Amino acid sequence: MARILLLIGTGGFIGSVLRYLLSTYLNKSFPSAFPYGTFIVNVLGCLLIGVVFGISEKYNWLTPEWRLFLTTGICGGFTTFSAFAHENMKLLQEGNFLVFSLYSIGSFSLGVLAVFAGLTLAKI
């Protein structure tokens, strides 16, 4: 159990650092009321988790421990629902209802589609 927790924690650290770097870069590159950084990170994380699960199921290359490291650890640390919820609350408080709607619906829709795409890509 300690080994699994260490793998997940290490993966979470890696994913969190990657999320911060990519999100910061995207938000600076595309300044807008729309939080592109978190949006892209969450959709990309959904795609990656779909690919990992798809490859894991198709080829049986990953041990359960490595799958936990990649999915719960890295992808879990990389994507962030708490930042997503906070940014939505900020948009609502600012009265920016159109961006709130686009961001919420787009994140959910593209997130689900990205997981599906990842699973599909892994089966090719």
N, C-alpha and C positions, 0 to 999 in steps of 0.2 A: 504493500500500500504506500509506503514512503517513497518508493521509486516512482510510482504513478503520479503522486502529488508533486514530486520534484520535476518530472517531465512536463506536467501541465503548467506548473509555475514558471518553468524556464520558457516554455512556449508562449505563455501569457506575457512574460517580459519582452520577448522578441516581438510579438504581435503589437503590443502597446507602443513600443518604440517606433516600429514601422508605421503605425497609425499616426502617431504624432508627427513624424517627419513628412509623410505624404500629405496629410491633411494640412499642415502648415504651409507646405510648398504650394498646394493647389489653391488655398485661400489667398495667399499672397499673389499668385499668378493670375487669379480670376477674382478680383475684389468685387463683391456684390452682396446684396441682402440675402441672396440664396446661398446657403452653406454648402458650396460645391465640395469642399474637402471631406466632410462627414458623409455626404451623399455618395460620392464616388468610392470612398473607403468601404462603406457598408455594402454597396452593390458588388464591388470587387471581392470583398470577403465572402459574400454569398456565392459568387461564382467559384471561388477557391474551395469552399467547403463542399460544394457540389462535385467538383472535380475529384477531390480527395476521397469522398465517399464512393463516387462512381468507380474510380480506379481500384479502390480497396475491395469493393464488391466484385468487380469483374475479374481482376487478376490475382486477388488474394496476396498482394505483395507486402501489405502492411500488417504488422502484428497489432493486436488491440492496443498495446502501449503506444506505438507510433501513431496510430490513428487518433488516440486521445491527445497526444502531443500536438499534432497538426490541426485537429479540429477544435477541441475544447481549449487547448493552449493557444496556439498561434492565431487561428481564425477568431476564437473567442476574445483574445486580447486585441486583435486588429479591428474588429467591428465594435461599434459602441452604441448601444441603444440609449444609454443615459445621456450622452452628448446630443443625440438625435432628439430626445424628449426635451432637453433643456433649450435647444435651438428653436424647437417648435413653440415652446412657451414664450420665448423671447419675441418671436414673430407675432404671436397672438397679442402679447402685451403692447407691441408697437402698432397694432392694428393692421398688420400686413397680411391680410387674410388670403389674398390670391397666392402669394409666395408660400404661405403656410399650407394651403391646399395642394399646390403643385408639389411641394417638397414631401408632404406626408403620403399622398397618393403615389407619387413617382417612386419614392423609396420602397414602399411596400410592393408595388407592382413589379418594379425592376428587380428588387431583391428576390422575389419568388421566381421570376423568369430567369434570373441569373443562376439560382440553384438548379433549376430545370436544365438550363444550358450546360452547366458544369456536369451534371449527371449524363446528359446526352453526349457531350464531348468525350467523356471518359469511356463511353461505350463504343466509340468509333474505332 
